[in-house]
Amino acid sequence: MTETPVFRAEGVGKSYPGVRANDDVSFHVMPGEIHALLGENGAGKSTLVKMIYGLVRPDDGRMTLGGALHAPADPRAARASGVAMVFQHFSLFDALTVAENIALGMENPPPRRELAARITRVSHDFGLPLNPARRIVTLSAGERQRVEIIRCLLQDPRLLIMDEPTSVLTPQEAELLFATLRKLAAQGTAILYISHKLDEIRAHCDRATILRHGRVVDSCDPRAHSARDLAAMMVGGQMRVVDRSGRQAGDVLLRVAGLSQPAPNAEGTALKDIALTLRAGEILGIGGVAGNGQEELLAALSGEAPSAPGTVTLEGADLSREGPDPRRRAGLLAAPEDRLGHAAVPDFSLTENTLLTAGPRRGLVRRGLIDHAGARRFAEEVITAFDVRTPGPHVAARALSGGNLQKFVIGREVLQAPRVLVVNQPTWGVDAGAAAAVRQSLLDLARQGAGVIVISQDLDELLELSDRFCALNEGRLSLPVPTEGLTLDRIGLMLGGAHGMEEARI
């Protein structure tokens, strides 16, 4: 007897003004299967899963769940039918606690004390520990992702949709998550999995459906293909190879000495005697587990959290007490991890979001007057140079897929020709082709004489990009070591807080 798919899509389509997001999409997910949904940013993955989850209604085609028609009017109806979803962009209320946010996603939440106990037990069982009483505003991006995952696992779904769930998890957390997914699959849960980490797909997914420009172009067993083969299927051609050549370290651009700051809140991380130097043409990689001071360090370097005099100097000028705008005028730019809410205002157009950071350096605001035409031209320049898939600069930031918004945010900073650029998680949620393009843009920027600091949890990314590597642990920065010849075992020791083991090589 043939087993009935948990979910099936037949000829599903969806159009927006000027864009055909999905076109005649057909595929199915079997019980106990971890099914990958692959495609470039803008290929239609997010629109497709939003239709499954009831956030968007298809224009044509049909969907079935367990053999019955599946046409949820809203996410509540989708959850009631047995569909749960972990979003790429967090759907959490900052002012509420972990337990309160999880309760909002449940139709009949248990009493608060019982729910808190369940959250504690389940999160520890899955290796993603959470304190139910903590407010969301105090959590790092990685910890917020844990809340989304645990909220879904508490629903005992028939179909679990995961959109980039490991993008801000450590390798160890990711392995624990996959162990959990295997347990769920063994119990018959169907899992629809979106990720741009192709090695992750090859290691853990049973089957893959590949989208390109909104259409299904292939279906395969990802374990039978290389990551490069999968990427080629996604883009319809060969992948570009990142070029590291032509760079040479010059004079010191940025010097940080004795930078210490208290934690911004009760759950934040204090910075403790941070010291580093960055030379022209150099890329410095900073790795660390989420919540060890990455956001605090970027805030201190960007000027969002000014520091004591003499702690941050750019080409000899003391910028320690300066805010973001003066630092940008001087050439010290930054791109934070949280692209939707911190790096970009969700309801602002791309043109308006350009003004947020490019105004001071590109002269888009003069004597209190905004150069709207200039801002629009610069937004169009970013869209073109970084292949941002969008109808135009008038579109709101929230309307872009996560990867396309990430490309816009990075492009907006790179095209301002900074002297120093600090980026946190530069390729979070970006497809393989776009990730290579973003990384190449950072290498090109360094080749032109800028200094770049890359803060990332992706160790492969850091090893590919950086000339020297530091580890951030509990707000302390290790001494830098050359990336060449650096092993993962040695990185693991550094990430674990083995400070003082390495000799400074500045």
N, C-alpha and C positions, 0 to 999 in steps of 0.2 A: 504494500500500500504506500503510495507516494505521500510524503509528509507535506502538510499545508504550510506555506510561508507565513511567518508572523506578520510581515508587512509586504505589500506589493504596490508599486506605482505603474500605471498603464497610460502612456501618452500624455503625461502631465505637462502643462505649459503655463507660463506666467509672463505677462508683459507689463512694463512700466513705460511712461512717456519717453520715447527714443531708445528704449532698451528692451530686448527680448531676453529676459533673465533665464527662463527655462523653456525648452522647445522639444516637445514629444519625448519626454523622459520616461523610460521604462526600466525597472529593475526590481529585485525582490531580496528580502533578508529572511533566512531560515532560522528556526529555533536553535539556540545554542551557538549561533554564528557571530563572529566579530567581523563585520563587513565594513571595509574602508570605502570612503567616498573621497576621491582624489580629483584635483583640478587646480589650475592657477587661481590667484586672487581674481574674483570677478567671473569665475567660470559658472557660477550659479548654485554652488553648494549651499550657501547660507539661505538663499531664497527657498530652495527645495526643502530643507529641514524646517524652516519656518512654516511651510505649508503643512508638513506632517504634524507640527506641534500646535497648529491652529492660530498662529500669529498672522498668517497670510492665507487668502483663499485662492486656489488655482483658477485660471480662466478656462482651462479645458482638461480633459483626461479624468481619471478616477484613481482613488487609492482605496486599498482594503487593509484591514487589520484583523488577523485571525480568520480571514475569509469573509468578514462582514464589511460593508461599506464604511469607509473612514473619511468623514468630512466634518471635522471639528469646527465649531463656530468660534471657539476661542481656546486658549491654553487650558482653562479649567475643564472643558469638555475633553480635551486631549488627555489630560491627566486622569480623568475619570475612566477613560477607555484603556488606560494602561501605558501611556506614553510619558516618559520623563526626559528632560533635556538639561544638559550642562552647557551653559552659554559661553561663547568666547568672550563677550563683553559682560561683565558681572551685572546681574540684576538684583542688586542688594541695596538696602537703605542704610546709609552711613550712620544715622543717629540711633539705629536700633541694635540690639545685641544679636549674637549668633543665633541663639535660641528663638528670638522673636522673628528674625528673618526666615528661619526654617519653618516656623509655625505658619507664616503667611502663605507658604507653598503647599500647605496641607489642608484638605477639605475639613477634616475633623481632628484637629491637633489634640493630643492628650494634655492633661494638666501640666503646668510649667515644670514642676519638679520631676515628673516622669519623663517628659520630653528631654530635659537637660541630662538625665541619667542615660537615656537612649543615645543622645548625641555623643556623650563622653564614651560610652561603651563601643558604639559602632565606629567612631572616628579612631579610637585606639586599636580596635581589631583590624582596621584597614591600614594602619600605619600612618594616618593623617590626623594626628591629635589636635583637638580643638577645645577651647574653654568656652562653654555655652554662654557665659556671662559677659564675655568681652564684647565691646561695641565694634561694629564693622569699621568705623573710622580709624581705629587703632591698629588694624590688621595690614600686613603687607599684601602685595598682589598674590603671592603664593598662598598665603593663608586664606585670602578671599576665595581663591579657586577651590580650596579644601571645603569651604562652606557650601559652594555650589554642588560639589561632588557628593558630599554627605547628604545634602537635602534631597538629591535624587535617589540615592541608595536607600533612604528611609521609606521611599514610596513603593518599593518592591515592584518595579515596572515589568511589563511584557516586552516593551521596546525601549531601550535606553539610547538616547542620542547624545554623543559627546563631541563637542566642537572645540578642538584644540585643548583638551584637558590637561596636557602635560607641558604646555608652553611656559609655565612659570613654576614647574616642579623640578626638584633636584633629580638626578638619575636614580638615586635610591628611592625617593618618593614615587617616581614613575614606575619602577619595578614593582613596588608594593601595590600600586594601582592596577597594574596588569595582572598581578596575582589575584586581585579581587575580581577583575573582569572575567578571568578564566573560571573562577568559582561561580559567578553569576551565569556564565555561558553554560557551564556544566549542569546548572539547574534549569536550563531551557530558555533563559533570557536572550533575546536577540539584541545585538549591540550594533548601532550604526556609528561609525567612528570617523571623524574628520581630523586630519593632521597633515602638516607639511613636513613632518620628520619621516622621511621615507625609510630609513633604516628601522625606525620604530614600527612602521606599517609592515615591513617585510618580516620582522621578528614575531609579530603578535596577531596579525590579521589573517583570516582564512580566505577571504575573497575581496576583490576590489572592483568598484565601478568607477570609471574615469570620465569626467565631464570636461568639455572644451567648448567655450562660447555658448554655454547653456544646453548642449546636447551630449548624450552618451556616445562616446567614441570608442570605448573598449571596455572589456571585462576580463579579469584574469586572476590567477592565483599569484599574489605578490611575492610569495616565497620562491617562485620559479624565475623571478626577474631581479636584476640588479637595480640599485637605487637610480643609477643613471638611465637605465631602460625605462623605469617608471616615469622619471622626469621627462624623458623624450616623448612618451605617450601623452603626457599632460600638455606639453607645449607644442607638440606636432613637429619637432625638429631636435637638433642636438643642443645640449646644454652648453652655456658659455663656461670657460675655465677662468677662474680668478687669477689675475696677473699681479704678482707681488714685486715685480722687478722695478728698477729705476728709482729706488728710494735710498736716501742717505741722511743719516742723523746730522743735524746742524747744531746751532746754539740753543741754549736753554730758553724756552718760551715761558713756561709756567713753573713756578716754584711754590710748593705748599710746605709749611714748616710749623710744627707745634699746633696743629689745628685740633682743638678740643671743643666740643659743644655738648650741653646736656641733652638728654632725650627730649624730643618735642612734646611728648605726652607720656602717660604712665606705661604704655605698652611699646613705645618707640625705643630706638637704640641710640645711646650716647656715642659720640665720636671721641676717640681717645688718642691724642698725640699723633694725628695723621701727618705723615711727611712723604712727599714725592716730588720728583722733577720730571718734566716732559720737554723733550727737544723738538725742534723743527724737523718734520719728516718722519717722526716716530709715532708708532701706535703702542700705547700702554694698555694691556689687558688687566682688568680687575675682576676676579671671580669670587663667588661666595654663595652660600645657601641663602635663600630668601629670608629677609628679616634680620640680617646682620649689619645693617647700616647703609645699604646701597642707596635708598631714597634720601637719607640724611646727608650722605656724602655728595650726591648730585645737587641737593639744595644748597649746601655750603659752597660748592664750586660755582653754581649758577647765580648766586646772590640772593636767592629766596630766603636764605638764613645767613645774614652777614656775620662775620666772625671778628675776632680780636685783631687789632692792627698788626701788620707784619706777617700774617699767616698765609695770605694768598696774594702773590705778585705775578703780573703778566708783563713780560719784557721789561722788568725792573720797576713797573708802576704798581704801587700798593692798592689793590682793589678790595681789601678785606672788608671795609665798611660800606662798600658800594652795593646797591641793589641790582636787579637784573638788567635794567635799561642801560645804566652806565657801563656795565660789564660788556653788554652786547656792542655798544659803540666802540669799546676798546678792542673787541674781537674775540671775547670769551663767550661762546654760545653753548647751549645745552638742549638736549631732547630727552624728556623724562620717560619713564616706563609706561605710565598710564596715558595712553594716547587719546582716549575719549573721556574728557573731564579735566585732565591736567594739561596735556599738550594741545588739545583742541576742545573748543566749546561745542557740544553736540548739536545745538540748534543754530549755530552760526554757519554761514556759507563758507566755502573754502576761501573765497576772497577775504571775508571778514576774519577768518582764522589766520590768514597770511599777515594781517595787520598786527595780530597779537605779539609776534616776535620780530617781524621784519621791519616794522615801522621805524625804530631808531636807526638801524644800520642801512636800510635802503632809502631813507629819506621820504617815507610815505606819509609822514605827518609833519607839516611845517606851520609854525606859529598857530598851532591848535586846529589847523585845517587838514582834513584827510584827503589824500590824493587817491580817490576811488579808482580812477582809470589806471594809475600806476600799480595799485594793489591787484587789480584784476589781471593786468599784464603779467605781473610776477607770479600770480597763482597759475595762470596758463602756462608760464615757463616751467614751473614745477611739475604740472600735470604732464606736459610733453616730455620733459627730460627724464622723468622717473616712471613713465608709462602708467600713470594713475588712471584706472578704468572708471570713468565717470562722464556723464553727459556734458559737464562743464563746471566752471568755477562758481556758478550760482548755486550749486547743490549743497545741501547741509551736510556737515561732517558725519552726522549719525547715519546718513543714507549710504555711506561707503561701506564696503566690506572691511573687515579688520585689517587685512593685509594691504589693501589699497590706501586706507587711512594712514597706516604705518609708513608706506612709501611717501605719502604726501608730507608727513611730519619730518621725516629724515631729509627729504629733498628740500623742504623749506629752509632748513638750517644749512645744509651743504651748499646751496646756491647763494648763500649770503657771504661766501668766501671767508669763513672765520679764520682767525689765527690759531685758536684752540677750540675744538669741538668735543664736548663730553656727551656721550650717549649711553642710555641705560636700556638694555634689551633691544638692540637695533633691529633684529629680524624676528621679533616675537609675532607669531601668527602669519608669517609671510611664506609664500610658496617657494619651492626650491629655486626656480628661475629668478624670482624677484629677490630672494635672499642673496643670491650670487651677485645681482646687480647692486643691491644696497652695500654689500661688503666691498665690491669693486669701487663704488663711489667714495667710500671711506679711505681705501688704499690710494685712489687718485688724489683725494684731498691731501693726504700726507705726502704724496709724490710732488705736489705743488708747493710744499714747504710748510703746511699746517701741522700742528700737533693734534693727535686724536687720543682720547681716553674712551675705551669701550668697557662698560660694566655689563657683564652678562653671566647667566647661569649655564649657557651653552659652552661647555669646555671645548668642543670641537671648533666652534666659532672663534674662541679666544686663541686657540693654537694656530688656526689658519690666518688670523689677522695680525696678532700682536708681535712686537719685537721683544718686549719684556712683560713679565707677568707678576702680579701681586695678588694675594688672597686677603679678603676682608672677612674678619671673624669677630663677632661681638664688638663691632665698632673699632677694631684695631686693624691696621694695614700692615701686612708683612713687608719685609724688604724685597725689592724687585729682583727677579732672576731672569736671565735670558730665556726666551721661549724655545729656542733651538735646542733639541735634545731633552726637553722637559718631559718627564713621564707622568702618566696618570696617577701612579702610586705616589709620586712626589707631590703632585698637585693635591691629592687627597689628604696628605699630611698637613699641607699648608692650609687647606680649607678647614681642617679640623682644629686649627689654632696652634700649630707648632711654630709659633713665632720665635724669632731669634735663631732658628736653625740655619738660615741661609745667610750667606755673605752678601752685603750690599754691592751691587755692581752698577753704579750710576754713571 
